[in-house]
Amino acid sequence: MLCGRDGAGDALAPLLAVCAGYFMVILDVTIINVAVPVVGRDLSASLTGIQWITDGYTLVFAGFLMTGGALGDRLGNRRVFCSGVALFTVSSAACAFAPNAPFLVVARLVEGLGAALIVPGSLALLQQAYPAPAARSRAFGLWGSMAGIAASAGPLLGGLLVTTAGWRWVFLINLPVGVACLMLTLRHVTRSPRQADRALDWPAQCAVVAAVALLTAALNEAGRRGWSDPAVLAGWGLAALAAVAFVLRERLARSPALPLSLLRSRAMSGGAVIGLLFNFGFYGMVFTASLEFQQQRGFSALATGAALFPAVAMTMFASVLSGRLSRRTGDRPLVTSGMLLAGLGLAGWAAAGSDPPYPLLVAPMMAAGFGTSFALTGSTATVMGAAPPAYAGAASALFNTTRQIGSATGVALGGSLLATGADYGAGLRTSMAIGACAYLTAAVLAWRCVPGKPEGS
């Protein structure tokens, strides 16, 4: 499935290409958080403008993931992936040279659309490039570790760039990565099969975009306005109506974007919910820990990134280990044990007291980072393995959409608990305890839904 000579370099090239694109996408979710106050001052942006610089990217990214998956299945995942990388790179350059806040907001929206085209195709291309189960598990593991590394390294890298080179380099850094990703993909990843006879179900796509965008917007606003605010409740209600419209449309469509029969698969739906739960726990921890270190302990942005490094350091190690173990044990014990370990880590943080010294928090962060990445390989393989090849893009989009919803929910709930708790420490401990419960729920679900080791393997 690979182009070029058979060799270690050629075998790794598709993985490097896909992971580079995915790393850019996730990095842009978190790296902007450190830079946005400086951006706002430099471009004289209003508070609303600053919020849109941050949230506009996330809303478009989350809302168009299913569309990106459907386009990949119909037009070819490599073609759509490369189009997304090119769009993301060009829009990053536009962000870097933005003359004012409205221009930057529009460029960020386009950047989010490029991200939505990149992510669904990334998993489908890995499944295509590594057909052997063992190699595919290792590839999925490294792909998954990119998310944890990028999310946690974002504040560190953002703080370093802002303090040394200026905020525009937060976007310029994407240019060489995007060009390298595009060249590697075009040279080393084979063309993907196309399902040209499958019509794009635009009513269903619009319903998905509306549902995910409204839900993400409501979750973002819940952290600022409160969970009972009328605008937040209206967002949830409209998101639910859009989701119902999607289901009804898929029942009637001749060529559905995501056949409902796939969702009736225990592995597919269970794996997607597991992804939602562990992203809820991990990104909720990263967000609340970042606020704790900066606002309560007085860490700089650079020091905060360094303080979060124990969680980052474990992700790469865990993904490689789980990829190697999966062919011996199957995915079920790896996903289950990873979720249990991560849950125990956050439970330990919740039980550590109101103002624990930093060394006591290292082990909980390591457990959460290791457990999440350890489980991600198996849950990814479960979802992708449950889908027929013709719907690889749609399955990847479903998995990443639920994960994005989990991230948004974890961040929104964590921010709300910190703002409304009796004191900052109480809100932090409550957030960690809820994250632990999410991980433990995922462990139970994994034991029931993730397939065990195939017989004879």
Buried (B, 14 or more C-beta within 10 A) or exposed (E): EBBEEEEEEBBBBBBBBBBBBBBBBBBBBBBBBBBBBBBBEBBEBEEEBBBBBBBBBBBBBBBBBBBBBBBBBBBBBBBBBBBBBBBBBBBBBBBBEBEEBEBBBBBBBBBBBBBBBBBBBBBBBBBBBBEEBBBBBBBBBBBBBBBBBBBBBBBBBBBBBBBEEBBBBBBBBBBEBBBBBBEBBBEBBEEBBBBEEBEBBEBBBBBBBBBBBBBBBBBBBBBEBEBEBEEBEEBBEBBEBBBEBBEEBBEEBEBBBBBEEBEEBBBBBBBBBBBBBBBBBBBBBBBBBBBBBBEEEEBEBBBBBBBBBBBBBBBBBBBBBBBBBBBEBBBBBBBBBBBBBBBBBBBBBBEBEEEBEEEEBBBBBBBBBBBBBBBBBBBBBBBBBBBEBEBBBBBBBBBBBBBBBBBBBBBBBBBBBBEEBEEBBBBBBBBBBBBBBBBBBBBEBBBEBBBEBEEEE
